[in-house]
Amino acid sequence: MSTLKIEDLHVEVEGKEVLKGINLEIHSGEIHALMGPNGSGKTTLSLAIMGHPKYKITKGKILLDNEDITNIDTDEKVKKGLFLAFQNPIEIGGVKLSTLLVAEYNRVQGSGQMATEIFQKVKDFTKSVGISETLLNRGVFEGFSGGEKKRTEILQMLILKPKFAILDEPDSGVDVDGLRIISDIVDKMKNEMNTAYLIITHYRRILDYVNADKVHVLYRGKIVATGDMSLAKLIDEKGYESVIKN
Ligand SMILES: Nc1ncnc2c1ncn2[C@@H]1O[C@H](COP(=O)(O)OP(=O)(O)OP(=O)(O)O)[C@@H](O)[C@H]1O
């Protein structure tokens, strides 16, 4: 059993304090949903956890199994089992998707396997997220549709087998079949590998497929409400005002 703990996290971006004391505790096998109005700081939290240099942690700590990982390199965080599926993945020109995925597979699962065997595994994973194998021959995210990008992020998660996955709006721009595929993978990894999740979302839609243990509402850089799935339902029906007022 692993625990990711965020303690009193304050984060500054371009000289402005965006997060003002976030506390969160996520255990293996748990799914936490993070909701909140536009600009409340959800993506800032995900990038700060992963160590993006623009998102400066000015106070507070990130602890992984009581080890302080606040200031370690992103690469080290990934090695320790943290993963982020970006809200808007950027194109990496000149790097083929297959090259990236094979390198990731090799790093995490590949030891002792032949190159052809590894490539076949990568192709199988690609098929399982419902995208065309031809994308493997293109630059990473180059000309990918919105839904293809989201599915490719989940493909990377499948290969990297993280302990803690932060999914930043995995449901945006994804069609109904894609949503089902993504939700099934989230559930499968939770059940088989005890993966824990922080899922950032605007809609209850994904929570109809994935059962969140806790739902948090972020507003102006602070978590103003925490509850169960009924909180997401309330937001869906009545908007944020009903939650923020209370
Ligand atoms: N790199 C940046 N430079 C300047 N301001 C930033 C930067 N990143 C975030 N911000 C600001 O920080 C605030 C929080 O942004 P963030 O993207 O974390 O919100 P969010 O809750 O994820 O919003 P959304 O639901 O619209 O995706 C916003 O006011 C945003 O303009």
Ligand as a Chemical Component Dictionary entry (heavy atoms), coordinates in Angstrom:
data_LIG
# 
_chem_comp.id                   LIG 
_chem_comp.type                 NON-POLYMER 
_chem_comp.pdbx_formal_charge   0 
_chem_comp.three_letter_code    LIG 
# 
loop_
_chem_comp_atom.comp_id 
_chem_comp_atom.atom_id 
_chem_comp_atom.alt_atom_id 
_chem_comp_atom.type_symbol 
_chem_comp_atom.charge 
_chem_comp_atom.model_Cartn_x 
_chem_comp_atom.model_Cartn_y 
_chem_comp_atom.model_Cartn_z 
_chem_comp_atom.pdbx_ordinal 
LIG N1  N1  N 0 2.124   29.402 -17.299 1  
LIG C1  C1  C 0 1.250   30.271 -16.792 2  
LIG N2  N2  N 0 1.468   31.600 -16.897 3  
LIG C2  C2  C 0 0.593   32.505 -16.361 4  
LIG N3  N3  N 0 -0.521  32.157 -15.704 5  
LIG C3  C3  C 0 -0.776  30.840 -15.573 6  
LIG C4  C4  C 0 0.076   29.847 -16.110 7  
LIG N4  N4  N 0 -0.444  28.630 -15.825 8  
LIG C5  C5  C 0 -1.583  28.883 -15.148 9  
LIG N5  N5  N 0 -1.792  30.190 -14.994 10 
LIG C6  C6  C 0 -2.947  30.842 -14.341 11 
LIG O1  O1  O 0 -3.233  30.139 -13.153 12 
LIG C7  C7  C 0 -4.640  30.023 -12.973 13 
LIG C8  C8  C 0 -5.023  28.557 -12.847 14 
LIG O2  O2  O 0 -4.860  27.915 -14.102 15 
LIG P1  P1  P 0 -5.082  26.351 -14.300 16 
LIG O3  O3  O 0 -4.744  26.027 -15.703 17 
LIG O4  O4  O 0 -4.348  25.635 -13.222 18 
LIG O5  O5  O 0 -6.644  26.243 -14.033 19 
LIG P2  P2  P 0 -7.623  25.011 -14.252 20 
LIG O6  O6  O 0 -8.413  24.866 -12.999 21 
LIG O7  O7  O 0 -6.881  23.816 -14.720 22 
LIG O8  O8  O 0 -8.555  25.590 -15.408 23 
LIG P3  P3  P 0 -9.380  24.892 -16.608 24 
LIG O9  O9  O 0 -10.562 24.216 -15.976 25 
LIG O10 O10 O 0 -9.808  26.076 -17.419 26 
LIG O11 O11 O 0 -8.481  23.957 -17.345 27 
LIG C9  C9  C 0 -5.292  30.737 -14.170 28 
LIG O12 O12 O 0 -5.628  32.034 -13.795 29 
LIG C10 C10 C 0 -4.195  30.731 -15.209 30 
LIG O13 O13 O 0 -4.316  31.817 -16.110 31 
# 
loop_
_chem_comp_bond.comp_id 
_chem_comp_bond.atom_id_1 
_chem_comp_bond.atom_id_2 
_chem_comp_bond.value_order 
_chem_comp_bond.pdbx_ordinal 
LIG N1  C1  SING 1  
LIG C1  N2  SING 2  
LIG C1  C4  DOUB 3  
LIG N2  C2  DOUB 4  
LIG C2  N3  SING 5  
LIG N3  C3  DOUB 6  
LIG C3  C4  SING 7  
LIG C3  N5  SING 8  
LIG C4  N4  SING 9  
LIG N4  C5  DOUB 10 
LIG C5  N5  SING 11 
LIG N5  C6  SING 12 
LIG C6  O1  SING 13 
LIG C6  C10 SING 14 
LIG O1  C7  SING 15 
LIG C7  C8  SING 16 
LIG C7  C9  SING 17 
LIG C8  O2  SING 18 
LIG O2  P1  SING 19 
LIG P1  O3  DOUB 20 
LIG P1  O4  SING 21 
LIG P1  O5  SING 22 
LIG O5  P2  SING 23 
LIG P2  O6  DOUB 24 
LIG P2  O7  SING 25 
LIG P2  O8  SING 26 
LIG O8  P3  SING 27 
LIG P3  O9  DOUB 28 
LIG P3  O10 SING 29 
LIG P3  O11 SING 30 
LIG C9  O12 SING 31 
LIG C9  C10 SING 32 
LIG C10 O13 SING 33 
# 
